[in-house]
């Protein structure tokens, strides 16, 4: 292994963890977008927005926990 092997692994882990920080807000934003569009299309204000906001939050937390669990397994293994 070269001198830079450990540094590359550290940078890869840093990049993975920084992308995890974007998972929750992006999931919420996608849920809000689709809820807003469906509300305007179906004239159901604010029900689709609220429903897809909840779906986005749940999806974001599920993805966040899945990524953190994967990271934890990599650290232990």
Helices and strands as residue ranges (DSSP letters): H 3-42, H 47-76
